[in-house]
């Protein structure tokens, strides 16, 4: 063995010993996170269980709803309208990056107030990720924007050639797990429509489907000092979940005397679970979903029956 080889082996040996010592030192400085390991085990069990359940069917946009309602389409007139009134379909005001000819396919001639004049209904892109819906009234010589809302219509009801109700579905944007269905009624002063928000239901896209659905919803009240509304029939607490954060699978907390309606049931893990729609006005605490805390929102989820007066 020559000197250079001996020197090289010595250097390698010193490097290996130093690395071992550093590794031992690092292990002491950074002990194993037992909670992280425990949480990982809990999540694995939860996801194994989750694979065995059914989730609710999500309502989706009806892409042909407006086209089916349009009886007299004139694309040239729609282009003329958009060219002169592009701001009426700009939901975010002066941030629009679309040209009129790109938006004609999202714009419809529908007489929604029954006066014989072709009004405008727009359901198309905004300057951001979500789409928007606009109702624009035709006064003959001018147009008036009478309603704007985010996302897409899934139902429209007419009576006597007048729009009297419709529902918008909001599946969120940017992978938001929150879904909202908002119901509006339409009333008229002569031919001028007034839009009222009647109901707004919020839920998570992965909400579990009930085993038993009740024929009619039944009222209930929370009796426990507090109870958790969950996205499914499983108790997962104090664990970091990709969707609900540190809440495990809880949407949030309702206090004693909170009210709602039972929509369905499931017995699982030796517990009776209630599929509930929490009434608007109830305060939802400890949630990572701020939109669910709006006073007009009714929130759908699961609750343990023993925390309520439901029998």
C-alpha positions in Angstrom: 0.0 0.0 0.0 1.6 3.3 -1.1 1.5 6.5 0.9 -1.1 8.2 -1.2 -3.5 5.3 -0.8 -2.9 5.2 3.0 -3.6 8.9 3.1 -6.8 8.6 1.1 -8.1 5.8 3.4 -7.3 7.9 6.5 -9.3 10.8 5.1 -12.3 8.6 4.3 -12.2 7.1 7.7 -12.1 10.5 9.4 -15.1 11.6 7.2 -17.1 8.5 8.1 -16.4 8.9 11.8 -17.3 12.6 11.7 -20.6 11.8 9.8 -21.5 9.2 12.4 -20.9 11.5 15.2 -22.9 14.3 13.5 -25.7 11.8 12.9 -25.8 10.9 16.5 -25.7 14.5 17.6 -28.6 15.4 15.1 -30.7 12.5 16.5 -30.3 13.9 19.9 -31.2 17.5 18.8 -34.2 16.2 16.8 -36.0 13.5 18.7 -38.6 11.4 17.0 -41.9 13.2 16.9 -44.2 10.6 18.5 -47.3 12.7 17.9 -46.6 12.9 14.2 -46.3 9.1 14.1 -49.5 8.7 16.1 -51.4 11.1 13.8 -50.1 9.2 10.8 -51.4 5.9 12.2 -54.8 7.5 13.0 -55.0 9.0 9.5 -54.2 5.7 7.9 -57.0 4.0 9.8 -59.3 6.8 8.9 -58.6 6.7 5.2 -58.9 2.9 5.2 -62.4 3.4 6.7 -63.2 6.2 4.3 -62.6 3.9 1.4 -65.6 1.8 2.6 -68.2 4.6 2.6 -70.3 6.4 -0.1 -70.2 10.2 -0.4 -73.2 12.3 -1.5 -73.8 13.0 -5.2 -72.8 16.6 -6.0 -75.1 18.7 -8.1 -73.4 19.9 -11.2 -73.9 22.7 -13.6 -76.6 22.0 -16.3 -74.6 23.2 -19.4 -77.8 23.1 -21.6 -80.2 24.8 -19.2 -80.0 28.3 -20.7 -79.7 27.0 -24.2 -82.9 25.0 -23.8 -84.7 28.1 -22.5 -83.5 30.3 -25.4 -86.2 30.2 -28.2 -85.0 33.0 -30.5 -81.2 33.3 -30.6 -79.6 36.1 -32.5 -75.8 35.9 -32.2 -75.2 39.2 -34.0 -77.4 41.1 -31.7 -75.8 39.4 -28.7 -72.4 40.5 -30.0 -73.7 44.1 -30.5 -75.0 44.0 -26.9 -71.7 42.8 -25.5 -69.7 45.4 -27.5 -71.8 48.2 -26.1 -72.3 46.8 -22.6 -69.2 44.7 -21.7 -69.1 46.1 -18.2 -72.4 44.5 -17.4 -70.9 41.1 -17.4 -67.7 42.1 -15.7 -68.3 40.7 -12.2 -65.1 42.2 -10.7 -65.3 45.7 -12.3 -62.6 46.8 -14.7 -60.6 43.6 -14.5 -62.1 41.8 -17.5 -59.7 40.4 -20.0 -62.2 38.9 -22.5 -63.4 40.4 -25.8 -67.1 40.5 -26.8 -66.7 37.9 -29.6 -65.2 35.4 -27.0 -68.3 35.8 -24.8 -71.2 35.4 -27.2 -71.4 31.6 -26.6 -72.0 32.3 -22.9 -74.7 34.9 -23.6 -78.4 34.1 -24.1 -81.6 35.8 -25.3 -84.2 34.8 -22.7 -87.3 36.9 -21.9 -87.3 36.3 -18.1 -89.9 38.9 -17.1 -92.5 38.0 -19.7 -92.9 41.4 -21.3 -92.1 40.2 -24.8 -88.7 41.8 -25.0 -85.6 39.6 -25.2 -83.6 40.0 -22.0 -80.0 38.9 -21.5 -78.8 36.0 -19.4 -75.0 35.6 -19.1 -73.3 32.6 -17.6 -69.6 32.6 -18.4 -66.1 33.4 -17.3 -65.0 36.2 -15.0 -61.5 37.6 -14.8 -60.7 34.9 -12.2 -61.3 31.2 -11.8 -65.1 31.1 -11.0 -67.8 31.8 -13.5 -70.7 34.3 -13.0 -74.4 34.6 -13.8 -76.0 37.9 -14.7 -79.6 38.8 -15.5 -79.9 41.9 -17.6 -83.3 43.4 -18.3 -84.2 44.8 -21.7 -86.2 48.1 -21.4 -86.4 48.5 -25.1 -84.0 51.4 -25.6 -81.6 50.4 -22.8 -80.5 47.5 -20.7 -80.3 47.2 -16.9 -78.3 44.8 -14.8 -80.7 43.5 -12.2 -78.8 40.5 -10.8 -75.3 39.2 -10.5 -74.0 36.1 -8.7 -71.0 33.8 -8.8 -71.0 30.4 -10.5 -73.7 28.5 -12.3 -77.5 27.9 -12.5 -78.7 24.4 -12.0 -82.5 25.0 -11.9 -84.9 27.7 -13.2 -88.6 27.9 -12.7 -91.1 29.9 -14.7 -94.7 30.7 -14.2 -96.8 32.6 -16.8 -93.7 33.2 -18.9 -92.0 34.8 -15.9 -88.9 33.6 -14.0 -90.1 33.0 -10.4 -87.2 31.0 -8.9 -83.7 29.7 -9.7 -80.7 28.0 -7.9 -77.0 28.7 -8.3 -74.4 26.0 -7.6 -71.0 27.2 -6.3 -68.4 24.4 -6.3 -65.8 26.9 -5.1 -62.6 27.8 -6.9 -58.9 26.9 -6.4 -59.7 23.3 -5.1 -62.0 24.7 -2.4 -63.8 21.8 -0.7 -66.8 24.0 0.1 -70.0 23.7 -2.0 -72.9 26.1 -1.9 -76.4 25.9 -3.3 -78.2 29.2 -3.2 -81.9 29.4 -3.9 -83.5 32.7 -5.1 -87.1 33.7 -5.6 -88.1 36.4 -8.1 -91.0 38.8 -7.5 -92.3 41.6 -9.8 -93.5 45.2 -9.5 -95.3 45.3 -12.8 -92.5 44.0 -15.1 -89.5 44.9 -12.9 -88.0 41.8 -11.1 -86.8 41.8 -7.5 -84.5 38.9 -6.5 -84.6 37.5 -3.0 -82.1 35.1 -1.5 -84.3 32.4 0.1 -81.8 29.8 1.1 -78.1 29.0 1.0 -76.9 25.5 1.9 -73.2 24.8 2.4 -71.5 21.4 2.6 -68.2 19.7 1.9 -67.7 17.8 -1.4 -66.6 14.6 0.5 -69.7 14.5 2.8 -70.8 11.0 3.6 -74.1 9.8 2.1 -76.7 8.6 4.7 -77.7 5.0 5.0 -81.3 6.0 5.7 -82.9 9.1 4.3 -86.0 10.4 6.1 -89.2 11.0 4.1 -89.5 14.4 5.7 -87.0 16.4 7.8 -87.5 16.5 11.6 -86.4 19.3 13.9 -83.9 18.8 16.6 -81.9 20.8 19.2 -78.4 20.3 20.6 -78.5 19.3 24.3 -74.7 18.9 24.9 -72.7 21.9 25.9 -71.1 21.6 22.5 -71.0 19.1 19.7 -69.0 18.7 16.5 -70.5 18.7 13.0 -68.4 16.3 10.9 -68.2 15.5 7.2 -68.7 11.8 8.0 -69.6 9.2 10.7 -66.2 8.9 12.3 -64.6 10.5 15.3 -61.2 11.9 14.2 -60.0 14.6 16.6 -56.7 16.4 17.3 -55.3 15.2 14.0 -54.1 17.4 11.1 -56.3 16.6 8.1 -55.5 17.9 4.6 -59.0 19.3 4.3 -60.2 20.4 7.7 -56.8 21.2 9.2 -56.2 20.5 12.9 -60.0 19.8 13.3 -59.6 16.2 12.2 -62.8 15.5 10.2 -64.9 18.1 12.1 -66.4 21.0 10.1 -66.8 23.0 13.3 -68.5 23.2 16.7 -72.1 24.1 17.6 -73.0 25.1 21.1 -76.0 24.0 23.3 -79.4 25.0 21.9 -78.3 25.1 18.3 -81.1 23.9 16.1 -81.4 22.0 12.8 -83.2 19.3 10.9 -82.5 15.6 10.7 -82.3 14.5 7.1 -81.1 10.9 7.5 -79.2 8.4 9.7 -76.5 5.9 10.0 -75.3 3.5 12.7 -71.6 3.0 12.7 -68.9 2.4 15.3 -71.6 1.5 17.8 -73.1 5.0 17.5 -76.2 6.4 15.9 -75.3 9.3 13.7 -77.6 12.0 12.4 -77.3 13.6 8.9 -78.4 17.1 9.7 -78.9 20.5 8.2 -78.1 23.2 10.7 -80.4 26.2 10.7 -79.2 29.6 9.6 -78.3 31.9 12.5 -76.6 29.2 14.5 -73.1 30.2 15.4 -70.4 27.8 14.0 -67.2 27.9 16.0 -63.7 26.5 15.5 -64.0 26.1 11.8 -61.5 26.6 9.0 -64.4 27.3 6.6 -65.3 31.0 7.2 -67.9 31.0 4.4 -69.9 28.5 6.5 -70.2 31.1 9.3 -72.2 33.6 7.2 -75.5 34.1 9.0 -77.7 33.0 6.1 -75.9 29.7 5.5 -77.4 26.4 6.6 -74.6 23.8 7.0 -75.0 20.1 6.1 -73.0 17.4 8.0 -73.1 14.6 10.6 -73.7 14.8 14.3 -73.8 12.2 17.1 -77.4 11.5 18.1 -76.6 11.4 21.9 -75.6 15.1 21.8 -79.2 16.0 20.7 -82.8 15.7 21.7 -83.6 13.6 18.7 -85.2 10.3 19.6 
